Amino acid sequence: MISAICNDPSSRCEDGPTESARRWYVVQTRPRREAGVALQLAAQHFRAFLPKMSRTVRHARKLRLVETPLFPGYLFVSLDLGRDRWRSVNGTFGAVGLIMGDEFPSPAPRGVVESLLSCADARGACRFDHDLVEGQKVKVLVGPFADAIGSLIRLDAHERVRVLLDIMGGQVPATLERSALAAL
């Protein structure tokens, strides 16, 4: 879920004259309750963003691709502190509360959440492969070569890349999907 935007134009999450006062704040959640808290915040007409990433999980000699939160135990909520009832976020089921300053929540630094939103797809999965260039060191994120380091040889127009992976003291060529890599 990239963002939960309410459909009622008279509700708190409408874009209006106070949009400049609206900022992103960090909500701490109980362990593995991020998606549930995002749904609860959407039910309260708040705009929530839970950035996710695809990850390979190995269990019982099988590899499985799962989406996990980019920041386990945390998500973001858009608030206008002068207009929204932000204290209700602290009472949301599954939420520990907003990350606070002195008496008020501390906003996330400007541009951080916006850059995550720009590289996220419709499901909220962030892709960090848009800045890949040939000759660059990369890390494999998913698949049987997960966590392997190598150098990028060739970028293909069909979302495929050719990589020389440093495995067991040698270099092994591999063709992978572009989204399976992250720049180092």
DOFI-953450 format. One line per field, with one value per residue: chain; x, y, z of N, C-alpha, C, O, CB in turn. Coordinates in steps of 0.02 Angstrom, whole numbers, plus 50000, padded with zeros to 5 digits. Glycine has a CB too. Example, Ala and Ser with C-alpha at 12.3 -4.5 7.8 and 13.67 -1.06 7.14 Angstrom:
<nodes>
roti c(A	A) $
neast c(50660	50642) $
nnorth c(49716	49888) $
nup c(50390	50354) $
caeast c(50615	50684) $
canorth c(49775	49947) $
caup c(50390	50357) $
ceast c(50660	50645) $
cnorth c(49835	50002) $
cup c(50390	50394) $
oeast c(50712	50670) $
onorth c(49834	50057) $
oup c(50423	50402) $
cbeast c(50565	50704) $
cbnorth c(49776	49970) $
cbup c(50452	50286) $
</nodes>
This chain:
<nodes>
roti c(A	A	A	A	A	A	A	A	A	A	A	A	A	A	A	A	A	A	A	A	A	A	A	A	A	A	A	A	A	A	A	A	A	A	A	A	A	A	A	A	A	A	A	A	A	A	A	A	A	A	A	A	A	A	A	A	A	A	A	A	A	A	A	A	A	A	A	A	A	A	A	A	A	A	A	A	A	A	A	A	A	A	A	A	A	A	A	A	A	A	A	A	A	A	A	A	A	A	A	A	A	A	A	A	A	A	A	A	A	A	A	A	A	A	A	A	A	A	A	A	A	A	A	A	A	A	A	A	A	A	A	A	A	A	A	A	A	A	A	A	A	A	A	A	A	A	A	A	A	A	A	A	A	A	A	A	A	A	A	A	A	A	A	A	A	A	A	A	A	A	A	A	A	A	A	A	A	A	A	A	A	A	A	A) $
neast c(50043	50045	50001	49873	49736	49602	49432	49334	49294	49276	49352	49495	49611	49612	49679	49717	49717	49808	49909	50045	50085	50080	50169	50281	50281	50355	50298	50309	50293	50222	50312	50312	50187	50165	50092	49960	49944	49954	49836	49742	49768	49727	49591	49560	49566	49692	49841	49948	50111	50197	50347	50414	50519	50579	50632	50737	50698	50764	50714	50701	50776	50723	50692	50612	50523	50486	50393	50452	50450	50539	50591	50588	50465	50427	50333	50268	50172	50066	50042	49959	49998	49930	49801	49758	49702	49819	49856	49778	49843	49938	49859	49820	49782	49908	50009	50152	50179	50198	50357	50429	50470	50501	50368	50290	50266	50412	50457	50496	50650	50648	50614	50658	50553	50483	50574	50576	50444	50448	50522	50446	50329	50157	50118	50194	50322	50490	50606	50773	50854	50870	50981	51089	51244	51356	51501	51501	51505	51397	51266	51183	51014	50906	50858	50954	51085	51087	51149	51275	51420	51468	51522	51446	51417	51341	51196	51031	50894	50780	50753	50852	51013	51190	51308	51464	51498	51580	51626	51678	51818	51831	51771	51608	51501	51335	51164	51041	50886	50855	50797	50842	50960	51067	51149	51316) $
nnorth c(49942	50097	50224	50278	50355	50454	50455	50545	50709	50806	50771	50754	50731	50799	50895	51055	51229	51221	51137	51164	51162	51032	50888	50745	50619	50506	50348	50236	50061	49910	49753	49681	49735	49834	49844	49826	49937	50038	50015	50040	50176	50226	50200	50295	50407	50459	50492	50368	50294	50153	50101	49969	49825	49702	49542	49399	49250	49114	48954	48793	48738	48804	48944	49098	49239	49382	49524	49645	49764	49915	49988	49906	49902	50034	50167	50295	50445	50571	50730	50879	50972	51078	51061	50927	50788	50734	50662	50550	50458	50402	50320	50220	50053	49937	50028	50103	50236	50408	50471	50577	50751	50880	50921	50896	50797	50747	50799	50703	50720	50842	50788	50656	50557	50593	50560	50422	50393	50426	50324	50213	50083	50044	49957	49995	49950	49986	50030	50032	50038	50130	50209	50142	50111	50059	49964	49987	49945	49824	49754	49602	49583	49491	49319	49169	49214	49307	49441	49436	49515	49612	49669	49778	49739	49751	49840	49806	49839	49772	49762	49679	49634	49613	49539	49525	49419	49409	49266	49137	49163	49186	49257	49256	49255	49321	49336	49444	49511	49685	49746	49668	49713	49824	49979	50004) $
nup c(50000	49947	49979	50085	50041	50079	50018	50042	50015	50113	50219	50331	50254	50136	50000	50026	50068	50171	50134	50126	50257	50287	50331	50331	50453	50571	50620	50750	50760	50831	50832	50670	50632	50542	50418	50462	50546	50451	50379	50481	50503	50381	50390	50483	50407	50376	50282	50244	50224	50185	50152	50055	50017	49902	49948	49962	50040	50123	50160	50220	50113	50005	49901	49918	49864	49950	50008	50113	50248	50219	50322	50458	50583	50574	50496	50386	50407	50344	50404	50462	50588	50649	50608	50597	50699	50776	50889	50894	50817	50900	50977	50893	50848	50866	50847	50920	50936	50882	50831	50940	50975	51082	51139	51031	50881	50789	50630	50481	50392	50261	50096	50109	50124	50011	49909	49926	49893	49759	49702	49721	49681	49634	49736	49841	49845	49845	49720	49688	49577	49476	49456	49399	49318	49189	49232	49365	49541	49611	49713	49735	49768	49774	49743	49699	49708	49808	49906	49849	49780	49641	49477	49360	49195	49075	49025	48981	48869	48902	49039	49091	49153	49138	49240	49323	49446	49602	49659	49763	49748	49612	49456	49405	49269	49257	49213	49258	49327	49318	49429	49532	49581	49674	49683	49739) $
caeast c(50000	50089	49972	49801	49708	49530	49392	49286	49326	49271	49391	49557	49667	49604	49730	49686	49763	49859	49953	50114	50099	50078	50235	50283	50305	50371	50259	50339	50241	50242	50346	50274	50120	50167	50036	49898	49941	49940	49765	49706	49774	49684	49523	49552	49572	49760	49880	50005	50156	50239	50393	50432	50568	50577	50688	50736	50700	50781	50685	50693	50808	50683	50697	50547	50527	50435	50398	50461	50456	50606	50610	50546	50442	50412	50301	50262	50104	50065	50001	49962	49990	49882	49734	49740	49702	49877	49863	49744	49892	49969	49812	49803	49796	49971	50059	50182	50166	50238	50423	50416	50521	50487	50296	50258	50302	50468	50447	50551	50684	50616	50643	50671	50494	50466	50617	50552	50382	50463	50550	50401	50277	50089	50112	50237	50388	50539	50657	50831	50897	50866	51044	51141	51285	51403	51566	51488	51498	51328	51250	51123	50967	50860	50875	51004	51147	51073	51205	51338	51445	51497	51525	51396	51449	51298	51126	50989	50832	50726	50758	50901	51082	51244	51350	51518	51493	51640	51604	51729	51883	51830	51717	51558	51451	51265	51114	50990	50840	50881	50771	50875	51025	51071	51215	51357) $
canorth c(50000	50155	50276	50272	50422	50449	50476	50595	50774	50849	50743	50786	50720	50834	50944	51120	51285	51206	51084	51182	51145	50959	50857	50674	50603	50435	50312	50173	50009	49848	49710	49650	49763	49894	49845	49835	50006	50078	50008	50075	50248	50241	50200	50359	50459	50485	50466	50330	50266	50099	50080	49898	49802	49631	49508	49326	49214	49043	48912	48722	48731	48837	49017	49130	49312	49413	49596	49662	49837	49943	50007	49866	49935	50105	50190	50368	50472	50641	50767	50950	50972	51128	51045	50856	50763	50690	50619	50486	50411	50366	50270	50172	49984	49913	50081	50124	50308	50451	50490	50644	50799	50900	50910	50882	50749	50772	50780	50672	50772	50856	50755	50585	50518	50609	50521	50353	50390	50430	50261	50159	50065	50049	49917	50023	49919	50034	50004	50076	50019	50179	50245	50094	50126	50005	49968	50004	49889	49814	49700	49566	49586	49435	49261	49124	49250	49362	49468	49432	49578	49605	49730	49780	49738	49775	49855	49787	49877	49730	49755	49628	49659	49563	49555	49480	49411	49384	49207	49087	49182	49196	49299	49215	49298	49305	49381	49453	49566	49749	49760	49624	49742	49890	50008	50012) $
caup c(50000	49942	50022	50096	50032	50088	49961	50064	50006	50172	50274	50350	50210	50072	49984	50030	50077	50222	50109	50139	50327	50292	50331	50345	50520	50578	50670	50771	50768	50864	50782	50615	50631	50500	50369	50499	50568	50391	50365	50534	50491	50323	50415	50519	50356	50372	50226	50271	50174	50210	50099	50058	49969	49890	49980	49955	50104	50116	50212	50201	50048	49954	49897	49910	49860	49993	50018	50184	50258	50211	50390	50502	50645	50563	50434	50383	50402	50325	50453	50474	50661	50669	50584	50608	50768	50772	50948	50883	50788	50956	51003	50840	50866	50837	50845	50983	50937	50839	50857	50968	50994	51150	51151	50968	50840	50748	50559	50444	50352	50196	50038	50120	50107	49943	49865	49930	49854	49687	49677	49741	49632	49660	49797	49892	49841	49820	49675	49691	49521	49422	49447	49381	49260	49173	49266	49436	49588	49629	49759	49716	49823	49776	49703	49727	49719	49854	49945	49812	49755	49574	49437	49307	49129	49021	49037	48924	48867	48925	49112	49108	49159	49140	49298	49342	49518	49637	49698	49778	49722	49540	49430	49370	49235	49270	49185	49310	49317	49342	49495	49581	49598	49706	49673	49800) $
ceast c(50045	50062	49898	49772	49632	49493	49343	49318	49321	49313	49458	49612	49659	49662	49697	49738	49817	49908	50026	50133	50100	50149	50228	50313	50313	50329	50296	50283	50267	50273	50297	50201	50115	50107	49969	49889	49925	49865	49723	49709	49731	49610	49508	49561	49640	49793	49943	50046	50201	50285	50414	50487	50561	50640	50681	50743	50715	50753	50676	50718	50767	50692	50629	50557	50469	50446	50400	50466	50529	50634	50566	50529	50424	50373	50292	50189	50110	50016	50011	49947	49939	49810	49712	49741	49757	49885	49827	49789	49924	49924	49790	49825	49859	50026	50086	50171	50210	50306	50418	50479	50510	50414	50259	50298	50358	50457	50508	50585	50652	50653	50654	50612	50474	50509	50598	50488	50396	50491	50506	50349	50209	50079	50153	50307	50436	50590	50713	50879	50900	50933	51102	51177	51335	51470	51560	51485	51425	51322	51185	51077	50924	50887	50929	51072	51138	51135	51273	51355	51476	51501	51478	51432	51406	51227	51087	50925	50772	50730	50805	50970	51130	51293	51405	51519	51558	51618	51662	51796	51886	51773	51672	51509	51380	51221	51056	50941	50868	50859	50803	50940	51017	51142	51251	51393) $
cnorth c(50061	50212	50262	50341	50415	50478	50531	50664	50819	50824	50778	50780	50754	50882	51012	51174	51270	51153	51101	51165	51069	50931	50783	50663	50527	50405	50247	50123	49952	49802	49677	49674	49823	49898	49856	49906	50052	50074	50044	50151	50269	50244	50264	50419	50495	50456	50433	50302	50215	50076	50007	49883	49727	49599	49433	49295	49141	49005	48842	48711	48759	48912	49045	49205	49342	49488	49610	49738	49859	49963	49967	49903	50008	50114	50265	50388	50547	50678	50842	50958	51023	51109	50974	50839	50710	50645	50552	50435	50370	50312	50219	50102	49961	49965	50094	50199	50344	50463	50564	50684	50816	50883	50889	50831	50783	50751	50745	50726	50780	50819	50680	50543	50532	50569	50447	50344	50390	50365	50201	50146	50068	50010	49945	49995	49969	49999	50055	50064	50072	50215	50198	50117	50069	50018	49979	49940	49885	49756	49668	49563	49523	49377	49218	49157	49309	49377	49460	49500	49565	49671	49724	49786	49771	49785	49839	49828	49838	49714	49699	49661	49600	49585	49503	49476	49382	49328	49159	49102	49192	49242	49257	49262	49274	49357	49384	49508	49629	49764	49718	49654	49809	49915	50014	50078) $
cup c(50000	49983	50028	50093	50037	50029	49979	50059	50067	50230	50282	50299	50143	50062	49982	50042	50128	50199	50123	50212	50337	50285	50344	50414	50525	50635	50686	50784	50810	50811	50734	50612	50584	50453	50404	50524	50509	50374	50418	50524	50431	50344	50454	50473	50358	50310	50254	50213	50209	50154	50109	50008	49961	49917	49969	50024	50089	50175	50184	50129	49990	49958	49882	49909	49900	49995	50093	50190	50250	50278	50438	50567	50636	50498	50439	50377	50388	50371	50446	50548	50685	50652	50600	50682	50772	50832	50940	50848	50843	50984	50952	50861	50829	50835	50915	50991	50887	50871	50876	50977	51067	51167	51089	50929	50799	50676	50531	50404	50283	50140	50047	50098	50035	49894	49868	49890	49779	49660	49697	49686	49667	49725	49855	49892	49809	49776	49672	49633	49466	49410	49430	49318	49250	49208	49341	49478	49610	49678	49736	49776	49830	49734	49735	49740	49767	49897	49911	49784	49686	49539	49377	49240	49077	49046	48974	48927	48894	48999	49134	49111	49159	49193	49304	49418	49546	49683	49703	49744	49647	49520	49387	49336	49249	49238	49235	49290	49348	49413	49550	49606	49634	49697	49740	49799) $
oeast c(50079	50100	49865	49782	49602	49519	49314	49366	49359	49311	49474	49658	49697	49691	49653	49797	49868	49945	50066	50192	50119	50185	50175	50364	50283	50325	50312	50231	50327	50261	50246	50158	50066	50075	49927	49834	49887	49835	49672	49659	49703	49572	49450	49565	49644	49776	49985	50019	50237	50264	50429	50501	50538	50694	50625	50789	50682	50767	50646	50684	50776	50699	50592	50595	50411	50502	50356	50484	50575	50694	50513	50573	50407	50379	50308	50149	50152	49958	50064	49890	49908	49764	49654	49776	49744	49919	49843	49775	49937	49949	49746	49880	49862	50084	50049	50157	50253	50311	50405	50534	50510	50400	50202	50357	50350	50448	50564	50553	50630	50715	50658	50619	50452	50484	50603	50479	50361	50485	50528	50329	50204	50036	50148	50348	50424	50615	50702	50938	50930	50940	51160	51146	51354	51493	51611	51464	51394	51367	51137	51099	50908	50932	50948	51111	51178	51168	51324	51311	51508	51485	51472	51471	51429	51200	51108	50904	50720	50712	50799	50983	51112	51316	51393	51538	51587	51594	51692	51826	51939	51732	51694	51479	51367	51239	51026	50953	50902	50896	50792	50974	50967	51190	51220	51429) $
onorth c(50074	50245	50237	50382	50374	50522	50562	50678	50868	50853	50824	50821	50739	50907	51024	51164	51305	51125	51055	51155	51046	50949	50760	50693	50489	50434	50208	50140	49946	49813	49648	49636	49860	49951	49892	49933	50099	50124	50075	50186	50324	50285	50285	50476	50554	50400	50467	50288	50231	50036	49986	49924	49693	49627	49407	49312	49110	49021	48833	48678	48738	48940	49020	49232	49328	49512	49590	49772	49825	49957	49990	49930	50041	50074	50295	50352	50581	50659	50866	50951	51012	51139	50962	50870	50650	50593	50504	50375	50310	50263	50178	50093	49964	49948	50095	50222	50314	50465	50607	50657	50772	50837	50866	50821	50840	50692	50755	50775	50731	50818	50644	50497	50486	50546	50412	50293	50357	50352	50144	50191	50093	50028	49921	50013	49993	49945	50114	50078	50059	50248	50213	50139	50036	50075	49981	49887	49936	49715	49703	49543	49503	49386	49230	49132	49355	49331	49476	49539	49513	49723	49670	49832	49813	49744	49858	49850	49867	49659	49674	49709	49544	49642	49444	49524	49337	49340	49140	49057	49206	49262	49226	49304	49214	49416	49332	49545	49626	49792	49731	49624	49844	49877	50028	50094) $
oup c(50049	50019	49982	50139	50002	49994	49934	50095	50072	50284	50246	50299	50096	50110	49941	50027	50129	50240	50132	50226	50391	50238	50366	50432	50487	50690	50641	50813	50823	50751	50755	50591	50587	50448	50379	50523	50516	50355	50400	50535	50431	50319	50459	50496	50343	50289	50284	50160	50256	50112	50165	49964	50006	49910	49968	50062	50047	50233	50131	50089	49933	50013	49840	49949	49886	49985	50130	50142	50274	50290	50457	50600	50685	50452	50491	50347	50415	50377	50426	50569	50737	50679	50616	50722	50773	50828	50974	50851	50834	51012	50965	50887	50768	50822	50964	51046	50855	50933	50834	50986	51109	51206	51093	50942	50777	50662	50553	50384	50253	50138	49997	50057	50000	49842	49817	49857	49741	49600	49690	49650	49723	49765	49911	49935	49754	49793	49657	49638	49414	49359	49446	49270	49298	49213	49376	49453	49626	49684	49719	49830	49886	49693	49792	49780	49766	49921	49941	49766	49675	49568	49347	49229	49038	49083	48919	48980	48907	49021	49190	49075	49178	49193	49293	49452	49517	49738	49652	49715	49621	49561	49338	49368	49253	49235	49251	49242	49400	49453	49610	49648	49626	49703	49791	49846) $
cbeast c(49951	50097	49985	49786	49729	49508	49355	49263	49296	49198	49402	49581	49677	49537	49766	49634	49725	49827	49942	50126	50047	50031	50283	50323	50255	50447	50186	50384	50218	50181	50386	50276	50098	50231	50035	49896	50007	49982	49745	49734	49847	49693	49510	49601	49517	49801	49898	49981	50198	50195	50455	50370	50640	50569	50692	50792	50632	50857	50618	50620	50823	50608	50749	50498	50524	50437	50339	50524	50429	50604	50603	50581	50494	50477	50232	50302	50064	50044	50019	49911	50056	49899	49731	49789	49631	49939	49836	49682	49946	49987	49751	49835	49736	49959	50030	50258	50178	50202	50481	50380	50520	50501	50265	50249	50254	50536	50430	50525	50759	50615	50706	50688	50435	50475	50690	50541	50337	50512	50621	50365	50289	50039	50132	50206	50386	50574	50627	50868	50874	50813	51061	51112	51321	51413	51606	51423	51545	51285	51244	51140	50922	50791	50898	51014	51175	51013	51208	51333	51496	51457	51597	51347	51465	51299	51115	50973	50817	50725	50689	50900	51090	51279	51307	51589	51434	51676	51543	51704	51932	51824	51745	51521	51464	51251	51089	51023	50770	50860	50696	50888	51067	51052	51210	51407) $
cbnorth c(50000	50176	50347	50236	50453	50483	50418	50582	50809	50853	50668	50758	50646	50872	50927	51121	51346	51185	51074	51257	51176	50928	50890	50635	50629	50425	50297	50182	49984	49813	49656	49575	49782	49895	49779	49787	50027	50055	49934	50057	50267	50189	50139	50362	50510	50470	50523	50273	50322	50039	50125	49853	49820	49616	49526	49302	49222	49033	48941	48700	48659	48818	49039	49109	49335	49383	49634	49628	49857	50003	50084	49799	49929	50146	50154	50397	50458	50650	50745	50992	50985	51193	51055	50811	50732	50731	50655	50498	50450	50415	50305	50192	49938	49888	50146	50106	50335	50518	50478	50637	50862	50975	50972	50947	50713	50746	50842	50613	50754	50932	50786	50571	50536	50684	50530	50333	50449	50486	50251	50177	49994	50025	49845	50013	49853	50070	49991	50067	49955	50230	50284	50024	50195	49999	50022	50044	49898	49800	49726	49494	49645	49456	49283	49066	49276	49346	49434	49379	49610	49556	49744	49839	49666	49726	49928	49710	49898	49665	49741	49570	49702	49555	49558	49503	49366	49441	49173	49018	49132	49130	49360	49167	49299	49300	49359	49470	49550	49806	49750	49556	49752	49887	50077	49956) $
cbup c(50061	49869	49993	50165	49963	50153	49933	50137	49948	50194	50263	50414	50199	50070	49916	50085	50098	50287	50034	50126	50372	50237	50384	50291	50574	50592	50644	50834	50699	50899	50818	50622	50701	50461	50329	50558	50602	50331	50364	50603	50479	50268	50459	50577	50365	50436	50174	50317	50139	50237	50097	50043	49993	49814	50055	49908	50143	50110	50239	50207	50035	49961	49844	49965	49786	50064	49985	50214	50327	50163	50403	50518	50696	50560	50424	50324	50469	50250	50523	50427	50694	50638	50510	50570	50788	50763	51010	50840	50747	51011	51030	50773	50849	50769	50816	50985	51006	50824	50803	51034	50948	51161	51179	50927	50792	50774	50517	50397	50343	50182	50021	50194	50154	49931	49884	50004	49872	49674	49704	49807	49602	49609	49784	49959	49799	49879	49603	49757	49493	49438	49511	49371	49267	49098	49236	49443	49650	49566	49833	49689	49814	49752	49635	49681	49652	49899	50012	49756	49804	49533	49414	49317	49109	48963	49059	48925	48795	48885	49140	49056	49223	49069	49362	49314	49536	49677	49664	49757	49741	49504	49391	49419	49159	49346	49114	49379	49346	49295	49496	49551	49536	49781	49640	49808) $
</nodes>
